[in-house]
Structure formats: structure tokens, C-alpha cells
Amino acid sequence: MAVKLKIKKGDTVKIIAGDDKGKTGEVLEVLPSKNKVVVKGCKVAKKTVKPDQDKNPDGGFVNKEMPIDISNVAKVEGE
């Protein structure tokens, strides 16, 4: 059962818990089934990427934003 969320894609939020506490950023993606959001520039992980012909012919590492639990973010008012 999906819960209605008050945070939408494009909203500005502030991280209130975790390693990135105090940072603000824009919501890139909302995952209502997992109660998580992806915030630009927060909880960045270095992921390995296999070589392919199109985007990344050499492979290597890519910085990627990971999902944060929705209870750890607060919507910034006035946006």
C-alpha cells in the first residue's frame, strides 16, 4: 500500500539526519514504494561501471546519488 508523500520531484529539501546532515538539495527522484528520495549532491557513492560501447567505453568509477529515507529529509518552506 503506497502512502501519499508530501515531498515531490523538484522540491528543495534539507537533510536532517545521517552523514549529510545540514545539506540542502533538490529532489531528483521519489520512490514511494520504498519511502525514499534521491537528493542532488547528497549521499553520493562511488559505483563501478563496466565498459560499454556507447557512454563509457573505458569503464571505471561513477559518482551516483543513493536513496535517502524520507523521514531523514524536511521540505524547505518558501520554495
Secondary structure by P-SEA (a helix, b strand, c coil): ccccccccccbbbbbcccccccbbbbbccccccccbbbbcccbbbbbbbcccccccccccbbbbbbbcccccccccccc
